[in-house]
């Protein structure tokens, strides 16, 4: 049985993707003004987001960091 791939991102992955510290990720994700997508789930170890939601936010809010989708 084949499953669709689900990519997830936590604070560390988002920090790496944005080139910022985990503390800055917390500021970004907690800011209502920046409209970061809500996490998929909140676990004891932290929040987890769907990577596609994070990438969509990056495309809209940090276009210089957006992944090249044409290659």
Secondary structure as a PSIPRED ss2 file (coil, helix, strand):
# PSIPRED VFORMAT (PSIPRED V4.0)

   1 X C   1.000  0.000  0.000
   2 X C   1.000  0.000  0.000
   3 X C   1.000  0.000  0.000
   4 X C   1.000  0.000  0.000
   5 X C   1.000  0.000  0.000
   6 X C   1.000  0.000  0.000
   7 X C   1.000  0.000  0.000
   8 X E   0.000  0.000  1.000
   9 X E   0.000  0.000  1.000
  10 X C   1.000  0.000  0.000
  11 X H   0.000  1.000  0.000
  12 X H   0.000  1.000  0.000
  13 X H   0.000  1.000  0.000
  14 X H   0.000  1.000  0.000
  15 X H   0.000  1.000  0.000
  16 X H   0.000  1.000  0.000
  17 X H   0.000  1.000  0.000
  18 X H   0.000  1.000  0.000
  19 X C   1.000  0.000  0.000
  20 X C   1.000  0.000  0.000
  21 X C   1.000  0.000  0.000
  22 X H   0.000  1.000  0.000
  23 X H   0.000  1.000  0.000
  24 X H   0.000  1.000  0.000
  25 X H   0.000  1.000  0.000
  26 X H   0.000  1.000  0.000
  27 X H   0.000  1.000  0.000
  28 X H   0.000  1.000  0.000
  29 X H   0.000  1.000  0.000
  30 X H   0.000  1.000  0.000
  31 X C   1.000  0.000  0.000
  32 X C   1.000  0.000  0.000
  33 X C   1.000  0.000  0.000
  34 X C   1.000  0.000  0.000
  35 X C   1.000  0.000  0.000
  36 X C   1.000  0.000  0.000
  37 X C   1.000  0.000  0.000
  38 X C   1.000  0.000  0.000
  39 X C   1.000  0.000  0.000
  40 X C   1.000  0.000  0.000
  41 X E   0.000  0.000  1.000
  42 X E   0.000  0.000  1.000
  43 X E   0.000  0.000  1.000
  44 X C   1.000  0.000  0.000
  45 X C   1.000  0.000  0.000
  46 X E   0.000  0.000  1.000
  47 X E   0.000  0.000  1.000
  48 X E   0.000  0.000  1.000
  49 X E   0.000  0.000  1.000
  50 X E   0.000  0.000  1.000
  51 X H   0.000  1.000  0.000
  52 X H   0.000  1.000  0.000
  53 X H   0.000  1.000  0.000
  54 X H   0.000  1.000  0.000
  55 X H   0.000  1.000  0.000
  56 X H   0.000  1.000  0.000
  57 X H   0.000  1.000  0.000
  58 X H   0.000  1.000  0.000
  59 X H   0.000  1.000  0.000
  60 X H   0.000  1.000  0.000
  61 X H   0.000  1.000  0.000
  62 X C   1.000  0.000  0.000
  63 X H   0.000  1.000  0.000
  64 X H   0.000  1.000  0.000
  65 X H   0.000  1.000  0.000
  66 X C   1.000  0.000  0.000
  67 X C   1.000  0.000  0.000
  68 X C   1.000  0.000  0.000
  69 X C   1.000  0.000  0.000
  70 X C   1.000  0.000  0.000
  71 X C   1.000  0.000  0.000
